[in-house]
Every structure is written in C-alpha cells, then in structure tokens.
Amino acid sequence: MVAPSSILVGSHVWVEDPDVAWIDGEVKEVKGEEITVDSTSGKTIVAKTSNVYPKDPEFPSCGVDDMTRLAYLHEPGVLQNLKCRYDINEIYTYTGNILIAVNPFRRLPHLYSSHMMEQYKGAAFGELSPHPFAVADASYRHMINEGISQSILVSGESGAGKTESTKMLMRYLAYMGGRVSKAEERSVEQKVLESNPVLEAFGNAKTVRNNNSSRFGKFVEIQFDPRGQISGAAIRTYLLERSRVCQVSDPERNYHCFYMLCAAPPEEAEKYKLGNPRTFHYLNQSNCYELDGVDSSKEYLLTKRAMDVVGISQGEQDGIFRVVAAILHLGNIEFKKGQEIDSAEPKDDKSRFHLKTAAELLMCNEKALEDSLCKRVMVTRDESITKSLDPVSAALSRDALAKIVYSKLFDWLVDKINVSISQDPESKSLIGVLDIYGFESFKTNSFEQFCINLTNEKLQQHFNQHVFKMEQEEYKKEEIDWSYIEFIDNQDILDLIEKKPGGIIALLDEACMFPRSTHETFAQKLYQTFKDNKRFSKPKLSRTDFTICHYAGDVTYQTELFLDKNKDYVVSEHQALLNASECSFVSSLFPPSPEESSKTTKFSSIGSSFKQQLQALLETLSATEPHYIRCVKPNNALKPGIFENQNVLQQLRCGGVMEAIRISCAGFPSRKSFREFVARFSLLAPEVLSKRNNYTEVTASKKILEKSKLSGYQIGKTKVFLRAGQMAELDALRTEILGRSASLIQRKVRTYLCHKCFILLRLSAIQIQALCRGQVARHQYEEMRREAAALNIQKHLRKFLARKAYKNLYFSAVSIQTGMRGMIARCELLSRKQTRAATVIQSHCRRFLANRCYLRLKKAAITTQCAWRARVARKELRKLRMAARETGALQEAKTKLEKEVEELTWRLQLEKRTRVDLEESKKQESARFESTLQKMQLEFEESKKKESARFESILHKKELEFEESKKQESERFESTLHKMQLEFEESKKQESERFESTFHKMQVEFEESKKQESERFESTTQKMQLEFEESKKQERARFESTLHRKELQFQQLQFELQKLQLEFEESKKQERETLESTLHKKELEFQESKKQERATFESTLYKKELEFQELQVEFQKMQLELEETKELLIKEREAAKKIAEQVPAVQEIPVIDDELVNKLTAENEQLKALGSSLEQKINETERKYEETNKLSEERLKQGLEAESKIVELKTEMQRLEKKILDMGAEDQKPQQQAMPSALSTNMSEEIPVVDDESMNKPTDIEDESMNKPTIIDDESMNKLDESMNKLTAENEQLKILDMGAEDQKPQQQAMPSSLSTTMSEVTSAEIPVIDNESKNKLTVIGDESMNKLTAEKEQLKIWDMGAEDQKPQQQTMPSSLSTTMSEVTSAEIPVIDNESMNKPTVIDDESINRLTAENEQLKALVSTLEQKINETERKYEETKKLSDERLKQTLEAESKIIELKTTVQRREEKILDMETDQKSQQQALLSTPSRKMPEPLENGHHAQLSSGPSTRLGREDSKLRRSQTEKQQPESVDDLLKCVAQNLGFSQEKPVAAFTIYKCLLHWKSFEAEKTSVFDRLIEVMGSALEDQDNNDHMAYWLSNTSSLLFLLQRSLKASGSMQKPPAGASFFARMTKSFRSSSANLQAGVLSQVEAKYPALLFKQQLSAYVEKIYGIIRDNLKKNLSPLISGCIQVPRISKGAAFQKCEGLQGYHSPAGLWQSIIECLNKMMGTLKDNFVPPILVQNIFTQTFAYINVQLFNSLLLRRECCTFSNGEYVKSGLAELELWCAEADVEYVGPSWDELKHTRQAVGFLVINQKSKISFDEISKDLCSALSVQQLYRVCTLYRDDNYNTQSVSPDVLAHMKELMSDDTEDDGGSSFLLEDDISIPFTMEDISNCHQVKEFASVRPAEELMTDPAFQFLQD
C-alpha cells in the first residue's frame, strides 16, 4: 500500500472497484486517512489511503515483457500490464522466470511456426519476446549444459489453454531433440505427440468453462541421451474423473470417445449397434451433444490414426471400441422389482436388448452378466449366500461396473502408450511436462475437487519454495542483506488434509472401512476433530458440508459422495465375469488378483493412492529444476477480445502469481538498474548531472537516495533494491519538484506572452495608421485615372462605331455579288446534268430492248432442242426394252463384253509401253518450255531494269527538288526567326532604356524637391533663431505658438514627403507592369509567329512526303501493269493460235452499229484477259497442290516406314525378352548337363556377323524385314494381298480426287478417312518375315504393286499439268476429265483468220448476236475458271491439312522408335551381361578359348550398343578401339592432375587450369570414350580442393575454374547419336532434331569444337555443375558467417549514459562505437568483393552472392525488430538508418554488374526503420502507412512494429488506436482466410542461377587468346597445347 506521506494532490493511484476490480484516477483532495479520487470512468471515489495503490504515470501503453520491471509490483499494476498486452495480441508475459499465458480464444499460427522455433533456438532467456518456446529452450539448454533434469509445470483452470501450451512445449522439445528414424517407423517424439489425441479422446470432456477440459492430470517424462536426442518417454496420469461416465450435468458432456464412436462410419456403428447419442442414458443427461467447430466423425478417424501411430493394433482398437460401446449399452439397462422380495430384473425388452448387446460386446454370458448386476454373493465361514439387490442397488451396481471398466480401459491405454513409446532405462536426463488441473471452486464441490485442490496446494508449496529460492539467489547475486525476509508457507493446510492419523484423508479412509458409515457420520467426525483449526470451518446452513481456507480462497465441499468415490475395489462378481470373457482384450483388463480368494477383494483408498502418486510426483519435481507456465482464461464466454478483470485476478490468485508477488513484496519489490534509476530520479539531486563532480552511476544513485532520506533500501552490484512503498515516496518527491518547476515555467511563460501581446498591439496600431493614409492617397489617384480613362474610351468608341458602319456596307455588297454569280453557275450545271441523263437513259433503253429479244430467241431454241431430244430418247428407250426381251441379245452382249475386257487388257499393256514415250516427250517439252521461259525472263529483266532506271531518275529529280525546297524553306524560316529575335531584343533594349531614364528622372526630381524643402526649412529656422535672440523675453509666448505652428508644418512636410515617395513607388510599379506587359505581348507574338512558321513548314514537308509516296505507288502500278501486259500478250498469242486451227474464217456482212460492236469487242477482250489470268492462277494453285500432294506422299511413306520400324523393333524386343527368359531358364538347370546344350543353342542363335560399315549405317526397313528368320503362312499372305488391294483402291480414290469439280466434293470427303484407315490397318498388321521359299513370290507381288502404284501417281501428275502441256495429255485423260476440258475449249471465242483480219471489218446484226453469245460464253468460262480455282484451293488446303497430320504421326512414330531402340539396347545389355556370366561358367568347364564381353564402365554404365543387331565380333572390335584410345593417353594424365591441383592463375582474365583441362580432354578424345577414368580423377582433385572451405580466396579460385570449365563443356558437348539419332535423311523429324542439336553455330574455329559426348562425359558435366553450386553455397555461407556477429551488434544502438556525464562502472564493458560495426560490415563486403574480382568469378555469380547476402542482412535486422521490444525505439531506428545509409553508399559506389539489385533486398528493414524515425505517427492513417511508408510489410508485421514501438527520446505516441483497431480487424480476417503465415522473414538458401546463366555470361571469343599452363608447355607429351 501507499504511505500517507506519498499521496499528494495530483497523484495517480489505483482504487478498488466492485465492477472492474481496480480503477485508476487522480487524487483531488487529501483529508487525513481519506482521499478523494476522480476516476477515469467519471466517478468520484472516496477511499482510505491504506486501500490505494500508486500508479506509474510513465507506464508504457503496450506494457512490459517482464513484470519484475514494473515500477510498482502490485495487483492493479500486474492486471493493467496483462490487459494492455492482451489488447495488442501479446498473450505471453514473464514474471521473473514464470511465464503467464492468457488464452486468446483464436488461432495465432504465426506464433508457433517452425521459423519461430528456429528464432528461439539457442536465444538467451528474456532476450526475445515471452513465449513457451523460450521456456522449453531454457530447460533444454540447462539440461544439456548442466546435466540436471528439468521440469515444466503448466497449470491453470479449465479452459485456460494448458493442453495447448503443453503441446507447444512438447513440439519444441521434439524439434530440438528429434532424431531421424527409419522410413517405416515413427520416432519417439512423434509417438509422444500423437499420444495426445488418444488421451484427449478418452480423458477430456466438455465442462462449463471449457470445451476440451482434461479430466485427469498428466506428467510426460521425455528422456534424452547424452547427445541431447530423445531416447524415450513415459506418461503418468492422475485421478481420472470416473463419476463423469455415469453422471453428467447440463450443459456439460461425457468423454469425447462416446460421441466419436456414435458418429463413426455406418458400417462400424452397425457393428457396435450404436446410433444417435440422444438414445443413450449416459449421454442424454445433458442437452449438449455437439461442439461448435468439431466434427465427431473426423475426430474418430483422427483418433484411429493416432492409435496406429502409437502402436495399438487393429484387434486392440476393436476391443477398445467394443468396451466403449458396451458401457453405453450398460447405461441403457433399467431395472424393476422382481418376483422375489427385494429382487430386481431388467425392466422391459429394450433393457434386455441392451443387456444382450453388452454381453455380446464383452463376449461374456448374458445370464452371468444379469446376475452380477442384480445379485451379490455373501461369503461366510461356512457357506456362500446369494443376495438379491433391489432396483436402486442394481442401478448402482451397473454404474459401478461401467466406471471400473472405463477406468481399467484408460489405465490400459496409458500403459500401452508407454510400452509403445519405450522408456530408456539408461537415460540420465529428462524433461518433464506437467499438465495438471488448476484450482477449482464450483457451487458443488465433491471428492474430485478436493483431490484437485490438494494437488494445487502441494504444487503451490513447491512453487513458493522455488520463488523464494529464486529471490534468494537474486539477493546473493547482488550481495545484499536478506536475512530478515519471511517466507510464506501453506504447510498448515497440507497438514489439515493429509496428516496421519488425524488428517481429512485418514478420517475418510477410516469411515470407508466401516460398512455402516455414512457421509453424515463422516461430516460429524470432521466437525469434532477440526473445530479449533483456523483453516477449517463449518457452514451455517448445512449439516454435512465443510469449508477449507485454501491459499486461493475458501472452498465449501459436499460430503454426500465422498465415501463412494474414495472406494477403489472391484466387485468379485464383476471381476470373475470379465476375467472369464472370451475376448482376450476384455479379460486382460481384469487379470486375476494375487490376493484373489473366495472372499471380496480388500478395500483400497483412492485418496491414499492419489496422495502417494502426488508424493512421488513431488519427489520427481524436487529432483529437477522447475519452470512454470501459468495459463489464464480472460473470460468465461470463451470469446476473443474480452478481458474480465475480476476473473483474471481470481485466476492469478489461484495460480500463485499473487503469492509470488507477495514473496517479492516481502523483500524488495522495486528494483531498478543504476542507469534507469538515475535517469528517472536525477531531478532529486541535480548536482549528480554536473560534469565537475565526476559522479559514477553507483555514486549518483547513492547520492539521490541519501538526499531523499530513505532507509531500508539496498545497493546491489547492478541494481537499486527498494522496499515496498519507497518507490512511491521517490515518485512523490519527484512529482513535487516537477510541480514547483511547472509553476515557475508557467510564470515565465505568462510574462513572455503578455509582453509579446503588447508588442503586437503597438505594431498593429502603427500599421493601421499607415494603411489609412495610404488608402486616402490611393482614392485620389484612382479618380484621376478614371478621368483619363473616360476620355480614352470615348475616343476609341467613336472610332469603333464608324469602322463598324463601313464594314457592314462593304460585306453587303460582296454578299450580293457572290449570290448572283453562284446562281448563274448552278443553272449552267443543271442544264448539263439533264443533257447527260437523257443520253444515259436512251443507251440503257436500247440495250434492254436488244437483250430482251436475244433472251426470247435463246429460250425458244432451248425449248425446241429439249423437246426433240426427249423424243429421240424415248425412241431409243423403246428399242432397248425390246432388245432386252431377247435372250440371244443378252448372250451376244456377254460375248461382246468379254471381248471388250480382253481388248481393255491389251490396251492396258499397250498403255504401259507408251508411258515411257510420253515421259520422254514430256522431258523435251519441259526443256523447250524452260528455254522459252528463260528468254522471257531475260526480256522481262531488261525491261524491268529500264523502267527502274527511269523511275530512279525521276525519283532522284523529285528528291533533289524536295531537298532544294526544304533547304529554301528552312533558310527562310531561320532568317525570319533571326529577324524576330533581333526585333525582340531591340524592343526589349528600348523599353529597358526608357524605363531607366524615367526612373532616373524621378529620382532627380525627388532629390531636388527634397533639397529645396530642406533649404527652405533651414532658412526658416535661422530666421526664427534670430528673432528669438532679439526678443527672447518679450516674445516668448508668440515664439511658442510659432514653434508649435512650425512643428505642424514640419509634420505636413514629412507627410508630403511620404506621399511623394508613395507616388514614386506607384509610378515605378506602373512602369514595371507596363514593361512586363509589353514584353509578354512581344513574347506571345514571337511564339505565335514561330508556331505559324513551324505549321507552314510541317504542312509543306507533309505534302512533299505525300507526293513521294504517290510516286512510289505509281511506280508499283506501272510494274504491275507491265507484268500483266506481258502475260496477257503471251496468253492471247497462244489462244489465237489454238482457235485459228479450230475455227474457220468468218464471212463479211455489213453492219450499221459500230459503237455496239466496239463495246462488245472491248468487253470480250477484258473477259479474255480475265480468263487468261484465272488460268494462270489455276496453274499456280495446281502446282502448289502437286507439291503439297508430293510432300504428303513422302510423309505417308515415312509414316509407313516408321510404323514398320516400330513393328520390327517390337518384334526384336520380344525376341530379346524371350531370349532372356530362355537364358534364365537355362541357368536354373544343373551346370554340368546344360553347358554343352547351352553352347550349341547360343551358336545356333548367333546373329550373322556384320562389318563396321554396316553397323554404322542405318539399314533399310525392307531388307531388315527380309532377313528375319521366320516363316510366312497362307493367312499372312492373304493379309498382305488385302493390304495391297486397299492401297490400290486408295490410289483410285486419289485419281478421282484430281478429276473435275463436279465429282470432287464427295470423294474429297471420303479420301482422308479411308486413307488413314488403310494406313492404320497396314501399320497395325503384323509384317511377317519371309523365308527363302516365299521370298520370290512376295518380291514379284511387291514389284508389280509398286510399279502399278508409281505409274498411277505419275498419271495423276500428268493430268495436273498447266495449259501449255494440256493438248498431248488430253489423249490419256479419263473420259470425265477430257469431257470437261472439251467443254471449256468449245466455249472459247472464235478467232478470225489472217485474210479476214486484213480486210475492213464490216459486221451485221448476225455478227452482233454472235459477239453477244461469245460474250456470254466468256462469262460462263470465267465463272467456270473461278469455280475451278475455288475447288483447287480447297483441295490444296485439305491436302495440306492431311500432310500436316501425316507429319505429326511421323514425328510421334519416330519418337516411339527412339524409345523402342533405347529399350532394345537395354535388353541387349542385359543379354550381354547374362552371356558374360555364362561364358565365365563355360571357361571353367571347357578348354576352348571363348570371347570376353566388354566390362562395365568405371562411371557405372555399360558401353552403348548400336541400334541394330550387333555381333560378338563387332563388340570385340569396339573393345579393341577403346583400348587403343586409352593407350593413346600416356602417363601424362598424372602430370595434368598434379599441375591443375596447384594455383595456375589466370590468362586474359580466364582461369588457366580450366582451359588446360578442356584442351587435354579434347585432344585425348575423352569426351567420346565409353570408358575412361580421367573424369573420376578430376572429380577427386576437385573434391580434395574443397577441404579448405574457410579460405574464401581458395574457394573463389575453384569457383572460377569450375564455372569456366562448365561453360566450355556446355558449348562443346552434344548428346551421343547412338541413343537418339534417327536414320540419316529418313524424315523431316530427323532433320529438325539435327538442327536442334547443332545449336552452337557460333563456335569459332580453333577455340571450341563440338563432339559427340558419351555417358562418362555427360556424367562429368553433371558432377561439375553440382560442384559449382556447392562452391557457390560455401562462399555465400562463409560471408554470412562472417557478417552474423557484426549484424547482431548492429541490431540495437549501444547504450550511452546521459550526456556522457557518468563514468562507467568498473564491472561494465565498453561498447563499440556506433559506426565501427557498420564499418566492419563494409570492410567485410569489400574484402569479399576484392577476392571474387581477383579470381575473375563470373559477374552473375558475384551478383547472386551479394543479393542473397543483403537478403540475409534484411532477415536478421527485420526479425530482430519484430522479436525484441528494445529494438523498436526511435533512437534505435536512427542508429540502424545511419548504418543502412552506409550500405546504400557502398552499393552506389560498387559496380552494378557485381552488385545488381542488392539494395532492394533491404526493403523490409528500410521501410520499418523509416516508420520508426518518422514524426507524428498518431496523425498518419492506415492507408498512408500500408501504401506509402511500408508497402512491403504485411498487416501482421505492421501491427507488430506499431505495438512494440517506443520513443525513448521524446516520449511520443505510436499510431492512433483507430489504426491499431483496423489492423487488428484485418489480421483476424486474414487468420480466418488462410493458415496465418508467420510474420517473420525466412532466409533464402536456394541456388538462384541456372547453367544457362553461366553460359550466357561468357563468350567463346574470350578464350581465343588464353594460354595453357606453362609447366605443361615444355613437356613433349603436351605439344598439342602449343597449336
């Protein structure tokens, strides 16, 4: 409490309040022992000084991490600190080494991530924010370092979060001590963690205060081996609440396992005959069946999974759930009175059903179960008597059975978990985690609450002893006197409960032993025994209750069920029944007792056994070093954001926190370090701040205390220890001094403000007078200006009116003239239009009449022809019908048809013979056509050259004219611009001269007036002085009046002088404004003229550009017209020749209308030209179609070859698999019998020998298929014939596809599908291999078919030729195509012969009609040609699409071929290995030498084989070549390795060693070798070089070498062709893949060369890339390791005393200078940069090293800001900001090529530090923070920084409460949406580059001038290095 002397008016205090426990306020009045307080809630409270606590006015808004640092350690202070921290989501707080955890009732996963565990790993206790991880880490470190076992005690009431805290502790211990287990096993820590769900399912239940309350105590021992790894564990449980099985009060629930089993899957629920929990008596006593947010079905599956993890088998799980289900069914058995007296039996059929079901589940006799419930056997000395039980006793017996069965089941689970986890008997260190129930006090308190509170009393005594011990150690450490401090103990309560023989438990056991004892007798016994005990009392209104005064408060217990719950024995009938169960699991729960006899088992007390367990627990805890976690539930509603003071305060009292505070208050509750004490109370002794006195912090503290006149305090080594109330006295003195200082400051401030106000008033009066005078002068001046302006306005107005009248008259005359002229022009235009329209109407009318006459004649002719043809057809039809009736005619027709067949056969043979002649003629025609075409091309080129030369000359002239005009325009523009500039300068000069002259005149006039006035004044004064001297005595009065008048005149003169000055200033201002306006006008005029000139120039330029573009367009048109003219000329000549041969000459008939003839002739000419152009387009389209069709056929052929290749490879693979199986079967036979036969079999199956050339060349598909040793059958021949027939049919369809447009569409649609079907059928059909007998037959069939197909394809090509070759080919066309061409030819225009053309052309009406008809025919021809073009284009598109599909199929087939080849090679390798084994066996049995198989390569793979079948001879040749290659490599490999192991330096900034290795390997052809050891030896050299990992220079040297060598290999090596190369020139896919492989086209000769790399070389390349990544990681980690201690020192600003006035204590170490650590970081970075540059490491690697290093610095600095409150201060922000400025300067000075975006990696730290040092944070909105200041920070990070911020310099506040509330709301939303990721940053340890990045940072030409190693140049074996 507060001493009365320390309470002053204005002090801040805490006062008791019935609603919120404690409320703060300010003292307003002090009257003796009573004070008046104005609370913050608005109430005025009168309290006594003894009931008031002082409040710290400097308490931080976000609280303190450790409550021992509070200035006042009392209840309201602790409560305020917890509430402040809870409001900002800081749920953990220290009280010394005790952790207080407040349940947030929300998920905060960011506090428990693996990254958070990494942060607390190894951190000193109290260095980071309070956390269970810190407690677990401290206990683990103490155990490892000191070898002492540890224990962590977690306590709190139900719902406070004990279980979750225990999980976090065990999770961290598993993280620290976990070991790697086998893949199929679970580790010990996993089993311990997974045991929690099992124990929670069977031991937790919903209570009033918690949805998951543990109804048992649990102590988990985690055992560790000497290395600190978990080696074993054990779980102990205490006092399971048995009564809950049978009795549940609303709204609580029974144990979770019952509800989980009811929600099990339907098949399992049916198995146990369970259903809705509302139907079971043990569950429906409460109305609560489900929990919010909990799915019982999912929990059931999770529990089963946890059982699997801890080692409970499926059979045991089934037994567990059978027992649980049986308990539920037992609860539904009801009893009624039986037939006998005082007997009981099941009530109804429902009860019997549940009885039967329980018996089935327990696998016992139903009748025996019923008897055990309804009867009792009384054993006497002579006999056994069976006694029936009444229904009430039977129900009690049923409940007793259920409780004992569930208790046994729970004990079995605990034992099973312990067995599964397996304890470590050799372990000497352990960490125990105690999850125990907290102190409980309900309305009804029974035996369970009694035992729970006994446990808490015991633990509280242990806790008090530990706290007292810690206080004692603190005092000893500080070397202060503490002998008079009293220790608070609760031993009297423990004696009351457990003392023998007179304790409550002893009396309870005694009462339980007497059968007739009841709870009334037991209560009376207690009243008599403890009537004088101060801790025991009897309630007034109850006869059986008693009250015990615990440390946490008084608790009243009800004794009704004390005796029943204390009895721990099994009814003998129940024991015998369940022991005899057929279920092994049930019988194992009730083993026969060693004391079993015919009598009932001896009584055992639960209270006594629990006391023994508790004693054993305390012994274990006493042998360990304890750590405490006190869990607090902030509200009973179990909702977040609610903090109930009364509830929390009660829990703090129950948890012993207040007891710990009382222990601290008994000694020295207030402790301050010397620095903090001096900083706070230096006002009490100002002389200690003087530098002259030379005080240290210790002497200054002593001086302050001496001057304060306090007693009883202690001075320690580092702190000042104050007794209770002394801190309040010091604060009162400090407040008094501050009050006096405030009064003095206020007096001075008020004086200053009054003086300032007077000065302002005086200045204001003077300014007002000046303004008034100025206003009068301005009014006069304004009137004068108005008069002058009026005159000017009148003058300009008269001028304007006169000019306006003149302009109106002028515009009227012009408008009249314009109207008259326009009317005359429109009349003329109208007359011309009418004349032209009449002419057009007449021409159209005449045309219409002629056309109508022609159409009528044409229609009549067609009608007549149709009628006549129909008549002729009918006659023929009648004749045919009559001929059909005659049988003889049929026979004759048949004979005729047979002859025609023979004739057609003969013609077919003849056609084949004539095709050769046609081909030769075709070649001659094509040669002639090509020569003609070349001549025409030459003529066209010459004309083109002439036209281009003419155009270029015209263009050159236009360009010269354009340049000349452009030059003239630019010169004119520049001259105009120069003139305007000169005019502007001249006008500006004139204006300035005029202004200066005017100003000079004004100054001269002013000086002259001033001089005149002064002279006049001096003369007047002299006259007055003379008059004064003459009549001094007589004229005194007159002189005074005159003097007064003169003084007035003088003032008037001064006023006039000021007026003149104002006029001068005004005129000066006007002149300046006039000058500025003139200048502005000139500038505007200049800019306007400049814009006009620029617009004119741009328009001229644009016109010239348009003219130039028009010339280009005209030139292109001329070219096109020239080409079209030549083409039309050629076409007309050819058409004229053709028509002249066919059409006779036309006679001359006179005609009258020449105009119509000319028009028709011109239109015909146009149509001819259009027809010729369309024919040319048709030829071009057909040519494209031919090319596409040809490409499609090639792709089809490739696809067929690929498919056949696939079939062949599949056959080969099947053969190899069969061979493998045969060889495996042969190996199983006895070796002595099998060797000769196996040898002969292998020789018979030997593949023919192939030479080297055939092995290297890809073989043809058909040849390979011919060589297959299988026989073809008839069925295969039939299939082959069918395939050939289908191919023939497909060719027929292709012919039909190329016919006329009429028959094209349906055939085109049918062709692709049928063709693809045929391809698939041919491909899918098995291609048999032909033997020698059938070979000739198949060859003949194949040759004939192929010749036929080839001929038909050639025929199609001939049909698709152009118009030039059309005539000779028409004879061989099909009938349909020739008919179409004849129709087109017949429709052509007749041509007049030469004689008729020479005569004058005179035509009559008949010729006009003929021309008209000819016109129509030409139009029809044009439409036909257009249709043909469309059909040809569509055919081309479809063929192109089909070709693309075939290409895709071919690519897929070839990729499949590659896969099959790879598989075949693997099979052959396997066969070779098996043959090698067989040969080794043969060599042991046979004397004949045998050939050896190739050995496996040293790199772990066998030599790759050829794609086709190979022979043993080929393999031996390959082996011979390899051995020769290896022999070519001399012993110089050792010299090379010895040389490159040294530091060879660099040449031309490139590593010599890498280039030397590459040149040697390339010369030795090691890349192409299938077996070599040089790569392995090089890797060994590199591995040995990496042993010195701490040498950064050495690592950088090898990083440069490995990266350069990797680049050389990347550019040189390409994959071997034996695995991927398809047959040469076989397909488009082969060419495409070949182009892909040849990607290194930029290699320079003499530097690099591409080689086909084998597997060892490719493996070496992979190993080399791995070494590059490894060396990079080593250098990066070395840099981080060097920076880590420096960064840890840069996180927080070094502390410096106030003004450096105090000297350091002798025991304190000096701090580094603030700039020293950051400078050390810069030096470290410079050193690494120099090392990397000296070794020429690629810039991309250097950039990534520094980027990741800066990211590491960012992570360390930023995480420290979030975890340590002392880092989030204003001064620390300024310190870190200065260091970041040094880093920014370093990044700016370094090369961007090496640093890159490293500075951007510090964005989190930069933004956080920027927020710390910004001013007026309370005025900043959330949007400004999140978007402008700290855009890179998340909401959680912002909230953390804002709540931890503290201004240690100016004591300013953080952001506003509204911003914090908004952040809190966003955080809650984010937590619900996602998993709530950690707010800490994680260090990136990945490899941020690829091999392509290394390849891109080098260039091949850079290695052109690199010199190899000089040591090897002199060696003759390395002469190749000099080339």
Disulfide bonds with the S-S distance in Angstrom:
none
